[in-house]
Amino acid sequence: MELIFQEDDFLVKTLSTHEELEAAFRLRHDVFSLELQWVPPSSDGMEKDSYDSFSRYVGVFDTAGLLVGHIRIITSEHPFMVEKEFSCMMPDGAKVTKTADVAEITRLCVRKDIRSSQSLACVPNLLYKGLYHWNRENAIRHSLMVVDKRCFRHLRLSGLPVESLYDFVMMPDGVKAGVCNLDWRKFEEIASEKKPEFFKWMSILPARYPSQWLSHALY
């Protein structure tokens, strides 16, 4: 089932077509290759890796139909980046729990010129709202991720109770990052009490989109 809903001037949906996926790879190249320089630039202007062959994606589009935000989801039957590329961030001998209700999120990125918005329906929040509803549909309770300390603090302040699983580690670029988990059941319990406006906004999808997306039970 396709996830699709509109918030203000943005459309949030699962990415499925060849054109949508290419737009995601180009946005990732702009952010991770050219801006952050975390991965080498490619001649075709697209940032792709072996995980893309089995991943799922949620994207945010503006009124011109341009992709402005992207998040990649890897379910537990596939390899996680934290098991290989980010294994240095875990203590020796530590292993990731990979039950059916755990998925890894990676390559979250937002186009540079629209990152400063502080509105409820800003692109990062829309990506997490899309992720939340995709997870509910697919019985995923835990989102595993690697984030830096600034992002970690921002997520917690916004009402997403992400928790670090291990100590934060200094990366080669001087940024401290760590392996973290976002328990969506805990989000429902905490946000419904402490961030009711944010929780209501996250939980409800516009009625003009397919009614089956409005009937999910909470976790």
Contacts in CASP RR format, 6 or more apart in sequence:
PFRMAT RR
TARGET T0000
AUTHOR 0000-0000-0000
METHOD contacts of the structure
MODEL  1
MELIFQEDDFLVKTLSTHEELEAAFRLRHDVFSLELQWVPPSSDGMEKDS
YDSFSRYVGVFDTAGLLVGHIRIITSEHPFMVEKEFSCMMPDGAKVTKTA
DVAEITRLCVRKDIRSSQSLACVPNLLYKGLYHWNRENAIRHSLMVVDKR
CFRHLRLSGLPVESLYDFVMMPDGVKAGVCNLDWRKFEEIASEKKPEFFK
WMSILPARYPSQWLSHALY
1 137 0 8 1.000
1 212 0 8 1.000
2 13 0 8 1.000
2 14 0 8 1.000
2 16 0 8 1.000
3 12 0 8 1.000
3 13 0 8 1.000
3 14 0 8 1.000
3 58 0 8 1.000
3 130 0 8 1.000
3 133 0 8 1.000
3 134 0 8 1.000
3 137 0 8 1.000
3 213 0 8 1.000
4 11 0 8 1.000
4 12 0 8 1.000
4 13 0 8 1.000
4 14 0 8 1.000
4 209 0 8 1.000
4 210 0 8 1.000
5 11 0 8 1.000
5 12 0 8 1.000
5 13 0 8 1.000
5 130 0 8 1.000
5 133 0 8 1.000
5 205 0 8 1.000
5 206 0 8 1.000
5 209 0 8 1.000
5 213 0 8 1.000
6 12 0 8 1.000
6 206 0 8 1.000
6 208 0 8 1.000
6 209 0 8 1.000
7 121 0 8 1.000
7 126 0 8 1.000
7 129 0 8 1.000
7 206 0 8 1.000
8 119 0 8 1.000
8 121 0 8 1.000
9 62 0 8 1.000
9 63 0 8 1.000
10 60 0 8 1.000
10 61 0 8 1.000
10 62 0 8 1.000
10 63 0 8 1.000
10 68 0 8 1.000
10 121 0 8 1.000
10 123 0 8 1.000
10 126 0 8 1.000
11 60 0 8 1.000
11 61 0 8 1.000
11 65 0 8 1.000
12 58 0 8 1.000
12 59 0 8 1.000
12 60 0 8 1.000
12 61 0 8 1.000
12 126 0 8 1.000
12 127 0 8 1.000
12 129 0 8 1.000
12 130 0 8 1.000
13 58 0 8 1.000
13 59 0 8 1.000
13 61 0 8 1.000
14 56 0 8 1.000
14 57 0 8 1.000
14 58 0 8 1.000
14 59 0 8 1.000
14 134 0 8 1.000
15 21 0 8 1.000
15 23 0 8 1.000
15 24 0 8 1.000
15 57 0 8 1.000
15 58 0 8 1.000
15 59 0 8 1.000
15 70 0 8 1.000
20 57 0 8 1.000
20 59 0 8 1.000
20 67 0 8 1.000
21 52 0 8 1.000
21 57 0 8 1.000
22 46 0 8 1.000
23 66 0 8 1.000
23 67 0 8 1.000
24 57 0 8 1.000
24 59 0 8 1.000
24 67 0 8 1.000
24 70 0 8 1.000
25 45 0 8 1.000
25 46 0 8 1.000
25 47 0 8 1.000
25 48 0 8 1.000
25 52 0 8 1.000
26 45 0 8 1.000
26 46 0 8 1.000
26 47 0 8 1.000
27 67 0 8 1.000
27 68 0 8 1.000
27 69 0 8 1.000
27 70 0 8 1.000
27 109 0 8 1.000
27 111 0 8 1.000
28 46 0 8 1.000
28 47 0 8 1.000
28 48 0 8 1.000
28 70 0 8 1.000
28 107 0 8 1.000
28 109 0 8 1.000
29 41 0 8 1.000
29 42 0 8 1.000
29 45 0 8 1.000
29 46 0 8 1.000
29 47 0 8 1.000
30 111 0 8 1.000
30 112 0 8 1.000
31 109 0 8 1.000
31 110 0 8 1.000
31 111 0 8 1.000
31 112 0 8 1.000
32 38 0 8 1.000
32 39 0 8 1.000
32 47 0 8 1.000
32 107 0 8 1.000
32 109 0 8 1.000
33 39 0 8 1.000
33 40 0 8 1.000
33 41 0 8 1.000
33 42 0 8 1.000
33 45 0 8 1.000
33 47 0 8 1.000
34 41 0 8 1.000
35 112 0 8 1.000
38 173 0 8 1.000
39 47 0 8 1.000
42 48 0 8 1.000
47 107 0 8 1.000
51 72 0 8 1.000
51 74 0 8 1.000
51 78 0 8 1.000
51 79 0 8 1.000
51 81 0 8 1.000
51 106 0 8 1.000
52 72 0 8 1.000
54 74 0 8 1.000
54 78 0 8 1.000
55 72 0 8 1.000
55 73 0 8 1.000
55 74 0 8 1.000
55 78 0 8 1.000
56 72 0 8 1.000
56 73 0 8 1.000
56 74 0 8 1.000
56 75 0 8 1.000
56 134 0 8 1.000
57 70 0 8 1.000
57 71 0 8 1.000
57 72 0 8 1.000
57 73 0 8 1.000
58 70 0 8 1.000
58 71 0 8 1.000
58 73 0 8 1.000
58 127 0 8 1.000
58 130 0 8 1.000
58 131 0 8 1.000
58 134 0 8 1.000
59 67 0 8 1.000
59 69 0 8 1.000
59 70 0 8 1.000
59 71 0 8 1.000
59 127 0 8 1.000
60 67 0 8 1.000
60 68 0 8 1.000
60 69 0 8 1.000
60 70 0 8 1.000
60 123 0 8 1.000
60 126 0 8 1.000
60 127 0 8 1.000
61 67 0 8 1.000
61 68 0 8 1.000
62 68 0 8 1.000
62 114 0 8 1.000
67 111 0 8 1.000
68 110 0 8 1.000
68 111 0 8 1.000
68 114 0 8 1.000
68 123 0 8 1.000
69 109 0 8 1.000
69 110 0 8 1.000
69 111 0 8 1.000
69 123 0 8 1.000
69 127 0 8 1.000
70 107 0 8 1.000
70 108 0 8 1.000
70 109 0 8 1.000
70 127 0 8 1.000
71 105 0 8 1.000
71 107 0 8 1.000
71 108 0 8 1.000
71 127 0 8 1.000
71 131 0 8 1.000
72 105 0 8 1.000
72 106 0 8 1.000
72 107 0 8 1.000
72 108 0 8 1.000
73 103 0 8 1.000
73 104 0 8 1.000
73 105 0 8 1.000
73 131 0 8 1.000
73 134 0 8 1.000
74 80 0 8 1.000
74 81 0 8 1.000
74 103 0 8 1.000
74 104 0 8 1.000
74 105 0 8 1.000
74 106 0 8 1.000
75 103 0 8 1.000
75 138 0 8 1.000
75 140 0 8 1.000
76 98 0 8 1.000
76 99 0 8 1.000
76 100 0 8 1.000
76 101 0 8 1.000
76 102 0 8 1.000
76 103 0 8 1.000
80 96 0 8 1.000
80 98 0 8 1.000
80 104 0 8 1.000
80 144 0 8 1.000
81 104 0 8 1.000
81 106 0 8 1.000
81 146 0 8 1.000
82 89 0 8 1.000
82 90 0 8 1.000
82 96 0 8 1.000
82 104 0 8 1.000
82 144 0 8 1.000
82 146 0 8 1.000
82 179 0 8 1.000
83 96 0 8 1.000
86 146 0 8 1.000
86 179 0 8 1.000
88 169 0 8 1.000
89 146 0 8 1.000
89 166 0 8 1.000
89 169 0 8 1.000
89 177 0 8 1.000
89 178 0 8 1.000
89 179 0 8 1.000
90 96 0 8 1.000
90 165 0 8 1.000
90 166 0 8 1.000
90 179 0 8 1.000
91 166 0 8 1.000
94 166 0 8 1.000
96 102 0 8 1.000
96 144 0 8 1.000
96 179 0 8 1.000
100 139 0 8 1.000
101 139 0 8 1.000
101 140 0 8 1.000
101 141 0 8 1.000
101 142 0 8 1.000
102 140 0 8 1.000
102 141 0 8 1.000
102 142 0 8 1.000
102 144 0 8 1.000
103 135 0 8 1.000
103 138 0 8 1.000
103 140 0 8 1.000
103 142 0 8 1.000
103 143 0 8 1.000
103 144 0 8 1.000
104 143 0 8 1.000
104 144 0 8 1.000
104 145 0 8 1.000
105 131 0 8 1.000
105 143 0 8 1.000
105 144 0 8 1.000
105 145 0 8 1.000
106 145 0 8 1.000
106 146 0 8 1.000
108 124 0 8 1.000
108 127 0 8 1.000
108 145 0 8 1.000
110 123 0 8 1.000
110 124 0 8 1.000
110 127 0 8 1.000
111 123 0 8 1.000
114 123 0 8 1.000
115 123 0 8 1.000
115 124 0 8 1.000
117 123 0 8 1.000
120 197 0 8 1.000
120 198 0 8 1.000
120 201 0 8 1.000
121 201 0 8 1.000
125 158 0 8 1.000
128 160 0 8 1.000
128 202 0 8 1.000
129 201 0 8 1.000
129 202 0 8 1.000
131 143 0 8 1.000
132 184 0 8 1.000
132 187 0 8 1.000
132 202 0 8 1.000
133 205 0 8 1.000
133 213 0 8 1.000
133 216 0 8 1.000
134 140 0 8 1.000
135 141 0 8 1.000
135 143 0 8 1.000
135 184 0 8 1.000
136 184 0 8 1.000
136 216 0 8 1.000
136 218 0 8 1.000
136 219 0 8 1.000
137 213 0 8 1.000
137 216 0 8 1.000
140 184 0 8 1.000
141 183 0 8 1.000
141 184 0 8 1.000
141 185 0 8 1.000
141 219 0 8 1.000
142 181 0 8 1.000
142 182 0 8 1.000
142 183 0 8 1.000
142 184 0 8 1.000
143 181 0 8 1.000
143 182 0 8 1.000
143 184 0 8 1.000
144 179 0 8 1.000
144 180 0 8 1.000
144 181 0 8 1.000
145 162 0 8 1.000
145 179 0 8 1.000
145 180 0 8 1.000
145 181 0 8 1.000
145 182 0 8 1.000
146 177 0 8 1.000
146 178 0 8 1.000
146 179 0 8 1.000
146 180 0 8 1.000
147 155 0 8 1.000
147 162 0 8 1.000
147 177 0 8 1.000
147 178 0 8 1.000
147 180 0 8 1.000
148 175 0 8 1.000
148 176 0 8 1.000
148 177 0 8 1.000
148 178 0 8 1.000
149 168 0 8 1.000
149 175 0 8 1.000
149 176 0 8 1.000
149 177 0 8 1.000
152 162 0 8 1.000
152 164 0 8 1.000
152 168 0 8 1.000
152 178 0 8 1.000
152 180 0 8 1.000
155 162 0 8 1.000
155 182 0 8 1.000
156 162 0 8 1.000
158 198 0 8 1.000
159 187 0 8 1.000
159 190 0 8 1.000
159 191 0 8 1.000
159 194 0 8 1.000
159 195 0 8 1.000
159 198 0 8 1.000
160 182 0 8 1.000
160 187 0 8 1.000
160 191 0 8 1.000
161 182 0 8 1.000
161 183 0 8 1.000
161 186 0 8 1.000
161 187 0 8 1.000
161 190 0 8 1.000
161 191 0 8 1.000
162 180 0 8 1.000
162 181 0 8 1.000
162 182 0 8 1.000
163 180 0 8 1.000
163 181 0 8 1.000
163 182 0 8 1.000
163 183 0 8 1.000
164 178 0 8 1.000
164 179 0 8 1.000
164 180 0 8 1.000
165 178 0 8 1.000
165 179 0 8 1.000
165 180 0 8 1.000
165 181 0 8 1.000
166 178 0 8 1.000
166 179 0 8 1.000
167 178 0 8 1.000
168 176 0 8 1.000
168 177 0 8 1.000
168 178 0 8 1.000
169 176 0 8 1.000
169 177 0 8 1.000
169 178 0 8 1.000
170 176 0 8 1.000
171 177 0 8 1.000
184 219 0 8 1.000
185 219 0 8 1.000
187 199 0 8 1.000
188 199 0 8 1.000
188 218 0 8 1.000
188 219 0 8 1.000
191 198 0 8 1.000
191 199 0 8 1.000
191 202 0 8 1.000
192 199 0 8 1.000
203 218 0 8 1.000
204 214 0 8 1.000
205 213 0 8 1.000
205 214 0 8 1.000
207 214 0 8 1.000
END
